[in-house]
Amino acid sequence: MIRLILLAITLASHVASAADNEPTEGFRTLFNGKDLTGWTEKKQPPTHWSVKDGELVYDGKGTDLFHTEDFSNFVLLIDWKVPNNGNSGVFLRGGATQVEINDADKEPRPMWNGTTGGLYPDQPPLRRASKPAGEWNHYEIRVEKGVIAVLLNGEKTLDAFAKNWGKKDKGTIGFQNHGSPLTYKNIFIKPLAD
């Protein structure tokens, strides 16, 4: 009986991991879980970003990572985790603005309450919804007509107009280097009509 339960748990975990990097219906994959096709580091092949066990891994050195395609309006899904004192961000439209990622255990910065799920530098998050350092988090980021809405682990942390878009109505998706190791997977996008 115990063997059957353990086997069921093992099979369930294998099925769950096999689903990683397989797009949700209506979305397409930006990261295939096998290589860094479509991604660049300073417009060069990535040297500090790699793929390990189906995950996009950053070693904490080097520079930001950007996808080579431009997007205007879209829904972006991302699973991510950071270590203790981890810090990063998801660049939207080529870095015109970013959705912040921080270690949930770290106190908010006094400058702008810069916790995860906020829009740097415009809007602090509505609430703290991230999991502790080392645990997987899930973002759903919707960019439409200059408005950015963010769900973090199913909770709304942002619904705001991005003040610093300027005239940039299209750009690439990217991940910010902030000197700490990072891990991402399940990066999917669904372009929306302009």
MARBA-3410 file (N, C-alpha, C, O; in Angstrom, 1 decimal):
194
0.8,-1.2,0.0,0.0,0.0,0.0,0.9,1.3,0.0,0.6,2.2,-0.8 ~ 1.9,1.3,0.9,2.8,2.5,1.0,3.5,2.6,-0.4,3.7,3.8,-0.8 ~ 3.9,1.5,-1.0,4.6,1.6,-2.3,3.7,2.2,-3.3,4.2,3.0,-4.1 ~ 2.5,1.8,-3.3,1.5,2.4,-4.3,1.3,3.9,-4.1,1.3,4.6,-5.1 ~ 1.2,4.3,-2.9,1.1,5.7,-2.6,2.3,6.5,-3.1,2.2,7.5,-3.7
3.5,5.9,-2.7,4.8,6.6,-3.2,4.9,6.6,-4.7,5.3,7.6,-5.3 ~ 4.5,5.5,-5.4,4.5,5.5,-6.8,3.6,6.5,-7.4,3.9,7.2,-8.4 ~ 2.4,6.7,-6.8,1.4,7.7,-7.3,2.0,9.1,-7.1,1.8,9.9,-8.0 ~ 2.6,9.3,-6.0,3.2,10.6,-5.8,4.3,10.9,-6.8,4.4,12.0,-7.3 ~ 5.2,9.9,-7.0,6.3,10.0,-8.0,5.7,10.3,-9.4,6.2,11.2,-10.1
4.7,9.5,-9.8,4.1,9.7,-11.1,3.4,11.1,-11.2,3.6,11.8,-12.3 ~ 2.8,11.5,-10.2,2.1,12.9,-10.2,3.1,14.0,-10.3,2.9,14.9,-11.1 ~ 4.3,13.8,-9.6,5.3,14.9,-9.7,5.9,14.9,-11.1,6.3,15.9,-11.6 ~ 6.1,13.7,-11.7,6.7,13.6,-13.0,5.7,14.3,-14.1,6.2,15.0,-14.9 ~ 4.4,14.0,-13.9,3.5,14.6,-14.9,3.5,16.1,-14.7,3.4,16.8,-15.7
3.5,16.6,-13.5,3.5,18.0,-13.2,4.8,18.7,-13.9,4.6,19.7,-14.5 ~ 5.9,18.1,-13.7,7.2,18.6,-14.3,7.2,18.5,-15.8,7.7,19.4,-16.5 ~ 6.5,17.5,-16.3,6.5,17.3,-17.8,5.7,18.4,-18.4,5.9,18.7,-19.6 ~ 4.7,19.0,-17.7,3.9,20.1,-18.2,4.6,21.4,-18.2,4.1,22.3,-18.9 ~ 5.7,21.5,-17.5,6.5,22.8,-17.5,6.8,23.1,-19.0,7.2,22.3,-19.8
6.8,24.4,-19.3,7.1,25.0,-20.5,6.2,24.6,-21.7,6.6,24.8,-22.9 ~ 5.1,24.0,-21.4,4.0,23.7,-22.4,3.0,24.8,-22.3,2.4,25.0,-21.2 ~ 2.7,25.5,-23.3,1.9,26.7,-23.2,0.4,26.4,-22.9,-0.1,25.3,-23.3 ~ -0.1,27.3,-22.1,-1.6,27.3,-21.8,-2.3,27.6,-23.1,-1.8,28.3,-24.0 ~ -3.5,27.1,-23.3,-4.3,27.3,-24.5,-4.4,28.8,-24.8,-4.8,29.6,-23.9
-4.2,29.1,-26.0,-4.2,30.5,-26.5,-2.9,31.3,-26.3,-2.8,32.4,-26.8 ~ -2.0,30.7,-25.7,-0.6,31.3,-25.5,0.4,30.6,-26.3,0.2,29.5,-26.8 ~ 1.5,31.3,-26.5,2.7,30.7,-27.1,3.9,30.8,-26.3,4.0,31.7,-25.4 ~ 4.9,29.9,-26.5,6.0,29.9,-25.6,7.1,30.9,-26.0,7.4,31.1,-27.2 ~ 7.6,31.6,-25.0,8.8,32.5,-25.2,10.1,31.8,-24.8,11.2,32.1,-25.4
10.0,30.8,-23.9,11.1,30.0,-23.4,10.8,28.6,-23.6,9.8,28.1,-22.9 ~ 11.5,27.8,-24.4,11.1,26.4,-24.7,11.6,25.4,-23.7,11.3,24.2,-23.8 ~ 12.4,25.8,-22.7,12.9,24.9,-21.6,14.1,24.1,-22.1,14.5,23.2,-21.3 ~ 14.6,24.3,-23.3,15.7,23.5,-23.8,16.9,24.3,-24.1,18.0,23.9,-23.9 ~ 16.7,25.5,-24.7,17.8,26.4,-25.1,17.4,27.8,-25.0,16.2,28.1,-24.6
18.2,28.7,-25.4,18.0,30.2,-25.3,17.6,30.8,-26.6,17.9,31.9,-26.9 ~ 17.0,30.0,-27.5,16.6,30.5,-28.8,15.6,31.7,-28.5,14.7,31.6,-27.8 ~ 15.9,32.8,-29.2,15.1,34.0,-29.1,15.5,35.0,-28.0,14.8,36.0,-27.8 ~ 16.5,34.7,-27.2,16.9,35.5,-26.1,18.4,36.0,-26.3,19.2,35.3,-26.9 ~ 18.6,37.3,-25.9,20.0,37.9,-26.0,20.4,38.6,-24.8,19.5,39.1,-24.0
21.6,38.7,-24.6,22.2,39.4,-23.4,23.1,40.5,-24.1,24.1,40.3,-24.6 ~ 22.6,41.8,-24.0,23.3,42.9,-24.6,23.4,42.7,-26.1,24.5,42.9,-26.7 ~ 22.4,42.1,-26.7,22.3,41.8,-28.2,23.4,40.8,-28.6,23.7,40.7,-29.8 ~ 23.9,40.1,-27.7,24.8,39.0,-27.9,24.3,37.7,-27.4,23.3,37.7,-26.6 ~ 24.8,36.5,-27.8,24.4,35.3,-27.2,24.6,35.3,-25.7,25.6,35.8,-25.2
23.6,34.8,-24.9,23.7,34.9,-23.4,24.9,34.1,-22.9,25.2,33.0,-23.4 ~ 25.6,34.7,-21.9,26.8,34.0,-21.3,26.5,33.7,-19.8,27.1,32.8,-19.3 ~ 25.7,34.5,-19.2,25.4,34.3,-17.8,24.0,33.8,-17.5,23.6,33.6,-16.4 ~ 23.3,33.5,-18.6,21.9,32.9,-18.5,22.0,31.6,-19.2,22.7,31.4,-20.2 ~ 21.4,30.5,-18.6,21.5,29.2,-19.1,20.2,28.4,-18.9,19.3,28.9,-18.2
20.2,27.2,-19.4,19.0,26.3,-19.2,19.5,25.1,-18.4,20.5,24.5,-18.7 ~ 18.8,24.9,-17.3,19.1,23.7,-16.5,17.8,23.1,-16.0,17.0,23.7,-15.4 ~ 17.6,21.8,-16.3,16.4,21.1,-16.0,15.1,21.8,-16.4,14.2,21.8,-15.6 ~ 15.1,22.4,-17.6,13.9,23.0,-18.1,13.7,24.4,-17.5,12.6,25.0,-17.7 ~ 14.7,24.9,-16.8,14.5,26.3,-16.2,15.5,27.3,-16.7,16.6,26.9,-17.1
15.1,28.5,-16.9,16.0,29.6,-17.3,16.7,30.1,-16.0,16.0,30.6,-15.1 ~ 18.0,29.9,-16.0,18.8,30.2,-14.8,19.8,31.3,-15.0,20.5,31.3,-16.0 ~ 19.8,32.3,-14.1,20.8,33.4,-14.2,21.8,33.3,-13.0,21.4,33.0,-11.9 ~ 23.1,33.4,-13.3,24.1,33.2,-12.3,24.4,34.4,-11.4,25.2,34.4,-10.5 ~ 23.7,35.6,-11.6,23.9,36.8,-10.8,25.0,37.7,-11.4,25.3,38.7,-10.7
25.6,37.4,-12.5,26.6,38.2,-13.1,26.1,38.6,-14.5,25.0,38.3,-14.9 ~ 26.8,39.4,-15.2,26.4,39.8,-16.6,25.4,40.8,-16.6,25.3,41.7,-15.7 ~ 24.5,40.8,-17.6,23.5,41.9,-17.8,22.1,41.3,-18.0,21.9,40.1,-17.8 ~ 21.2,42.2,-18.3,19.8,41.9,-18.5,19.6,40.9,-19.7,20.5,40.9,-20.6 ~ 18.5,40.2,-19.7,18.2,39.3,-20.8,16.9,39.8,-21.5,16.0,40.1,-20.8
16.9,39.9,-22.8,15.8,40.3,-23.6,15.4,39.3,-24.7,16.3,38.7,-25.3 ~ 14.1,39.2,-24.9,13.6,38.4,-26.0,13.8,39.3,-27.3,13.8,40.5,-27.2 ~ 14.0,38.6,-28.4,14.3,39.4,-29.6,13.0,40.0,-30.3,13.1,40.8,-31.2 ~ 11.8,39.5,-29.9,10.6,40.0,-30.6,10.0,41.2,-29.8,10.2,41.4,-28.6 ~ 9.3,42.1,-30.6,8.7,43.2,-30.0,7.2,42.9,-29.8,6.6,42.2,-30.6
6.6,43.4,-28.7,5.2,43.2,-28.4,4.6,44.5,-27.9,5.3,45.4,-27.4 ~ 3.3,44.7,-28.2,2.6,45.9,-27.8,1.7,45.7,-26.7,1.9,46.0,-25.6 ~ 0.5,45.1,-27.0,-0.5,44.7,-26.0,-0.4,43.1,-25.9,-0.4,42.4,-26.9 ~ -0.5,42.6,-24.6,-0.3,41.2,-24.5,-0.7,40.8,-23.0,-0.8,41.6,-22.1 ~ -0.8,39.5,-22.9,-0.9,38.9,-21.5,0.4,38.0,-21.4,0.6,37.1,-22.3
1.1,38.1,-20.4,2.4,37.4,-20.2,2.3,36.6,-18.9,1.9,37.1,-17.8 ~ 2.6,35.3,-19.0,2.6,34.4,-17.8,4.1,34.0,-17.6,4.8,33.7,-18.5 ~ 4.4,34.0,-16.3,5.8,33.7,-15.9,5.8,33.1,-14.5,5.1,33.5,-13.6 ~ 6.6,31.9,-14.4,6.8,31.4,-13.0,8.3,31.8,-12.7,9.2,31.7,-13.5 ~ 8.5,32.2,-11.5,9.8,32.7,-11.1,10.1,32.4,-9.6,9.2,32.3,-8.8
11.4,32.4,-9.3,11.8,32.4,-7.8,13.1,33.1,-7.7,13.9,33.1,-8.6 ~ 13.3,33.6,-6.5,14.5,34.3,-6.2,15.1,33.8,-4.8,14.3,33.3,-4.0 ~ 16.4,33.9,-4.6,17.0,33.5,-3.3,16.8,34.6,-2.3,16.2,35.7,-2.6 ~ 17.3,34.4,-1.1,17.3,35.5,-0.1,17.9,36.7,-0.6,18.9,36.7,-1.3 ~ 17.3,37.8,-0.4,17.7,39.2,-0.9,17.7,39.2,-2.4,18.4,40.1,-2.9
17.0,38.4,-3.1,16.9,38.4,-4.5,16.2,39.6,-5.0,15.2,40.1,-4.3 ~ 16.6,40.1,-6.2,15.9,41.3,-6.7,16.0,41.2,-8.2,17.1,40.9,-8.8 ~ 14.9,41.5,-8.9,14.9,41.5,-10.4,13.7,42.3,-10.8,13.1,43.0,-10.0 ~ 13.3,42.1,-12.1,12.1,42.8,-12.6,11.9,42.2,-14.0,12.8,41.7,-14.6 ~ 10.6,42.3,-14.4,10.2,41.9,-15.7,10.1,43.2,-16.6,9.2,44.0,-16.3
10.9,43.4,-17.5,10.9,44.5,-18.4,9.7,44.4,-19.4,9.5,43.3,-20.0 ~ 9.0,45.4,-19.6,7.9,45.5,-20.6,8.2,46.5,-21.7,8.7,47.6,-21.4 ~ 8.0,46.2,-22.9,8.2,47.1,-24.0,9.6,47.6,-24.0,9.9,48.8,-24.1 ~ 10.6,46.7,-23.9,12.0,47.0,-24.1,12.6,47.7,-22.9,13.6,48.4,-23.1 ~ 12.0,47.7,-21.8,12.6,48.3,-20.6,12.0,49.6,-20.3,12.5,50.4,-19.4
10.9,50.0,-21.0,10.3,51.3,-20.7,9.8,51.4,-19.3,9.8,52.5,-18.7 ~ 9.4,50.2,-18.8,9.0,50.1,-17.4,9.2,48.7,-17.0,9.5,47.8,-17.8 ~ 9.0,48.4,-15.7,9.2,47.0,-15.2,8.3,46.7,-14.1,8.0,47.5,-13.2 ~ 7.9,45.4,-14.0,7.2,44.9,-12.9,8.2,44.3,-11.9,9.0,43.5,-12.3 ~ 8.2,44.8,-10.7,9.3,44.5,-9.7,9.2,43.0,-9.2,8.1,42.5,-9.0
10.4,42.4,-8.9,10.5,41.1,-8.3,11.5,41.3,-7.1,12.6,41.8,-7.3 ~ 11.1,41.0,-5.9,11.9,41.1,-4.7,11.7,39.8,-3.9,10.7,39.2,-4.0 ~ 12.7,39.6,-3.0,12.5,38.6,-2.0,11.4,39.0,-1.0,11.4,40.1,-0.5 ~ 10.4,38.1,-0.9,9.2,38.5,0.0,9.6,38.7,1.4,8.9,39.4,2.1 ~ 10.7,38.1,1.9,11.1,38.3,3.3,11.8,39.6,3.6,12.0,39.9,4.7
12.2,40.2,2.5,12.9,41.5,2.6,11.9,42.6,2.9,10.9,42.7,2.3 ~ 12.3,43.5,3.8,11.4,44.7,4.1,11.2,45.6,2.9,12.2,45.7,2.1 ~ 10.1,46.2,2.7,9.9,47.1,1.6,10.9,48.2,1.7,11.2,48.7,2.8 ~ 11.4,48.7,0.5,12.3,49.8,0.5,11.6,51.1,0.9,10.5,51.2,0.4 ~ 12.1,51.9,1.7,11.4,53.1,2.1,11.1,54.1,0.9,10.2,54.9,1.0
12.0,54.0,-0.1,11.8,55.0,-1.2,10.5,54.9,-1.9,9.9,55.9,-2.2 ~ 9.9,53.7,-2.1,8.6,53.6,-2.8,7.9,52.4,-2.4,7.0,52.0,-3.2 ~ 8.2,51.7,-1.3,7.5,50.5,-0.9,7.7,49.4,-2.0,6.8,48.7,-2.4 ~ 8.9,49.3,-2.5,9.2,48.5,-3.7,9.1,47.0,-3.5,10.1,46.3,-3.7 ~ 8.0,46.5,-3.2,7.8,45.0,-3.1,7.4,44.5,-4.4,6.9,45.2,-5.3
7.4,43.2,-4.5,7.1,42.4,-5.7,5.6,42.7,-6.2,4.7,42.9,-5.3 ~ 5.5,42.8,-7.5,4.1,43.1,-8.0,3.8,44.5,-8.3,2.8,44.8,-8.9 ~ 4.7,45.4,-7.9,4.6,46.8,-8.2,5.2,47.2,-9.5,6.0,46.4,-10.1 ~ 4.9,48.4,-10.0,5.4,48.9,-11.2,6.5,49.9,-10.9,6.2,51.0,-10.5 ~ 7.8,49.5,-11.2,8.9,50.5,-10.9,9.1,51.4,-12.1,9.1,50.9,-13.2
9.2,52.7,-11.9,9.2,53.4,-10.6,7.8,54.1,-10.3,7.8,54.9,-9.4 ~ 6.8,53.7,-11.0,5.5,54.5,-10.9,4.6,54.1,-9.7,4.2,55.0,-9.0 ~ 4.4,52.8,-9.5,3.3,52.4,-8.6,3.8,51.3,-7.7,4.3,50.3,-8.1 ~ 3.7,51.5,-6.4,3.9,50.4,-5.5,2.8,49.4,-5.6,1.7,49.7,-6.1 ~ 3.0,48.1,-5.2,1.9,47.1,-5.3,0.8,47.4,-4.4,0.9,48.1,-3.3
-0.4,46.9,-4.7,-1.6,47.1,-3.9,-1.5,46.2,-2.6,-2.0,46.6,-1.6 ~ -0.8,45.1,-2.7,-0.6,44.2,-1.5,0.6,43.4,-1.8,1.1,43.3,-2.9 ~ 1.1,42.7,-0.7,2.2,41.8,-0.8,1.6,40.4,-1.0,0.8,39.9,-0.2 ~ 2.0,39.7,-2.1,1.4,38.4,-2.4,2.4,37.4,-2.8,2.1,36.3,-3.1 ~ 3.7,37.7,-2.6,4.7,36.8,-3.1,5.0,35.8,-2.0,4.8,36.0,-0.8
5.6,34.6,-2.4,5.9,33.6,-1.5,7.4,33.8,-1.0,8.1,34.6,-1.5 ~ 7.8,33.1,0.1,9.1,33.3,0.6,10.2,33.0,-0.4,10.0,32.2,-1.4 ~ 11.4,33.5,-0.1,12.6,33.2,-1.0,12.7,31.7,-1.2,12.6,30.9,-0.3 ~ 13.0,31.4,-2.5,13.3,30.0,-2.8,12.0,29.2,-3.3,12.1,28.1,-3.7 ~ 10.8,29.9,-3.2,9.6,29.2,-3.6,9.2,29.8,-4.9,9.5,31.0,-5.2
8.5,29.0,-5.7,8.0,29.4,-7.0,6.8,30.4,-6.8,5.9,30.2,-6.0 ~ 6.8,31.4,-7.7,5.7,32.4,-7.7,5.2,32.4,-9.2,5.9,32.0,-10.1 ~ 4.0,32.9,-9.3,3.4,33.0,-10.7,2.9,34.4,-11.0,2.1,35.0,-10.2 ~ 3.3,35.0,-12.1,2.8,36.3,-12.6,1.9,36.1,-13.7,2.1,35.2,-14.6 ~ 0.8,36.8,-13.8,0.0,37.1,-15.0,0.0,38.6,-15.1,-0.5,39.3,-14.3
0.7,39.0,-16.2,0.8,40.5,-16.5,0.1,40.8,-17.7,0.3,40.2,-18.8 ~ -0.8,41.7,-17.6,-1.6,42.2,-18.8,-1.3,43.6,-19.1,-1.4,44.5,-18.3 ~ -0.8,43.8,-20.4,-0.5,45.2,-20.9,-1.5,45.5,-22.0,-1.5,44.8,-23.0 ~ -2.3,46.5,-21.8,-3.2,46.9,-22.8,-3.5,48.3,-22.8,-4.0,48.9,-21.8 ~ -3.2,49.0,-23.9,-3.5,50.4,-24.1,-2.8,51.3,-23.0,-3.4,52.3,-22.5
-1.6,50.9,-22.6,-0.8,51.6,-21.6,-1.2,51.3,-20.2,-0.5,51.8,-19.2 ~ -2.2,50.4,-19.9,-2.5,50.0,-18.6,-1.9,48.7,-18.3,-1.9,47.8,-19.1 ~ -1.3,48.5,-17.1,-0.7,47.3,-16.7,-1.5,46.7,-15.5,-1.6,47.4,-14.5 ~ -1.9,45.5,-15.6,-2.6,44.8,-14.5,-1.7,43.6,-14.2,-1.3,42.9,-15.1 ~ -1.5,43.3,-12.9,-0.7,42.2,-12.5,-1.4,41.4,-11.5,-1.9,41.9,-10.5
-1.4,40.1,-11.7,-1.9,39.1,-10.7,-0.6,38.3,-10.3,0.1,37.8,-11.1 ~ -0.4,38.3,-9.0,0.8,37.6,-8.4,0.2,36.5,-7.5,-0.5,36.7,-6.5 ~ 0.4,35.2,-7.9,-0.1,34.1,-7.2,-1.6,34.2,-7.1,-2.2,33.8,-6.0 ~ -2.3,34.7,-8.1,-3.7,34.9,-8.1,-4.3,36.1,-7.5,-5.5,36.3,-7.5 ~ -3.5,36.9,-6.9,-3.9,38.2,-6.2,-3.5,39.4,-7.0,-2.4,39.5,-7.5
-4.5,40.3,-7.2,-4.2,41.5,-7.9,-3.2,42.4,-7.1,-3.6,42.8,-6.0 ~ -2.1,42.7,-7.7,-1.1,43.6,-7.0,-1.0,45.0,-7.8,-0.3,45.9,-7.2 ~ -1.5,45.0,-9.0,-1.4,46.3,-9.7,-2.5,46.4,-10.8,-2.8,45.4,-11.4 ~ -3.0,47.6,-11.0,-3.9,47.9,-12.1,-3.7,49.4,-12.3,-4.4,50.2,-11.7 ~ -2.8,49.8,-13.1,-2.4,51.2,-13.2,-1.9,51.6,-14.6,-1.5,50.7,-15.4
-2.1,52.8,-15.0,-1.5,53.4,-16.2,0.0,53.6,-16.0,0.4,54.2,-15.0 ~ 0.8,53.1,-16.9,2.3,53.3,-16.8,2.7,54.7,-17.2,2.6,55.0,-18.4 ~ 3.0,55.5,-16.3,3.3,56.9,-16.6,4.5,57.1,-17.5,4.6,58.1,-18.3 ~ 5.5,56.2,-17.4,6.7,56.5,-18.2,6.8,55.7,-19.5,7.9,55.4,-19.9 ~ 5.7,55.3,-20.1,5.7,54.6,-21.4,6.4,55.6,-22.4,7.0,55.1,-23.3
6.1,56.9,-22.2,6.6,57.8,-23.3,5.8,57.5,-24.6,4.6,57.3,-24.6 ~ 6.6,57.6,-25.7,6.0,57.3,-27.0,6.3,55.8,-27.4,6.0,55.5,-28.5 ~ 6.8,55.0,-26.5,7.1,53.7,-26.8,5.9,52.8,-26.7,5.4,52.4,-25.6 ~ 5.3,52.4,-27.9,4.1,51.6,-27.8,4.4,50.1,-28.2,3.4,49.3,-28.3 ~ 5.6,49.8,-28.3,6.0,48.4,-28.6,7.5,48.2,-28.1,8.3,49.1,-28.1
7.8,46.9,-27.7,9.1,46.6,-27.3,9.3,45.2,-26.9,8.3,44.4,-26.9 ~ 10.4,44.8,-26.4,10.7,43.5,-26.0,10.4,43.2,-24.6,10.3,44.1,-23.8 ~ 10.3,41.9,-24.3,10.1,41.4,-22.9,11.5,41.1,-22.4,12.3,40.6,-23.1 ~ 11.8,41.4,-21.1,13.1,41.1,-20.6,13.1,40.9,-19.1,12.2,41.1,-18.4 ~ 14.3,40.4,-18.6,14.5,40.1,-17.2,15.7,40.9,-16.7,16.8,40.9,-17.3
15.5,41.6,-15.6,16.6,42.5,-15.1,17.6,41.8,-14.3,17.3,40.9,-13.5 ~ 18.9,42.1,-14.6,20.0,41.7,-13.7,20.1,42.7,-12.6,20.2,43.9,-12.8 ~ 20.1,42.2,-11.4,20.3,43.1,-10.2,21.2,42.4,-9.2,21.2,42.7,-8.0 ~ 22.1,41.6,-9.8,23.2,41.0,-9.0,22.9,39.8,-8.2,23.7,39.4,-7.3 ~ 21.7,39.2,-8.4,21.4,38.0,-7.6,20.9,36.9,-8.6,20.4,37.2,-9.6
21.2,35.6,-8.2,20.8,34.5,-9.1,19.2,34.5,-9.2,18.5,35.0,-8.3 ~ 18.7,34.1,-10.3,17.3,34.1,-10.6,16.9,32.8,-11.3,17.8,32.2,-12.0 ~ 15.7,32.4,-11.2,15.2,31.2,-12.0,13.8,31.5,-12.5,12.9,32.0,-11.8 ~ 13.6,31.1,-13.8,12.3,31.3,-14.4,11.9,30.1,-15.2,12.8,29.3,-15.6 ~ 10.6,29.9,-15.4,10.1,28.8,-16.3,8.7,29.2,-16.7,8.1,30.2,-16.2
8.1,28.4,-17.6,6.7,28.6,-18.0,6.5,30.1,-18.4,5.6,30.8,-17.9 ~ 7.3,30.5,-19.4,7.2,31.9,-19.9,6.3,31.9,-21.2,6.8,31.5,-22.3 ~ 5.1,32.3,-21.1,4.2,32.3,-22.2,3.6,33.7,-22.5,3.5,34.5,-21.6 ~ 3.2,33.9,-23.8,2.6,35.2,-24.1,1.4,35.0,-25.0,1.4,34.1,-25.9 ~ 0.5,35.9,-24.9,-0.7,35.9,-25.8,-0.8,37.4,-26.3,-1.3,38.2,-25.5
-0.4,37.7,-27.5,-0.5,39.0,-28.0,-2.0,39.4,-28.1,-2.9,38.6,-28.4 ~ -2.3,40.7,-27.8,-3.6,41.2,-27.9,-3.7,42.2,-29.0,-2.7,42.7,-29.4 ~ -4.9,42.5,-29.5,-5.0,43.5,-30.6,-4.6,44.8,-30.1,-4.8,45.2,-29.0 ~ -4.0,45.6,-31.0,-3.6,47.0,-30.7,-4.8,47.9,-30.7,-4.6,49.1,-30.4
END
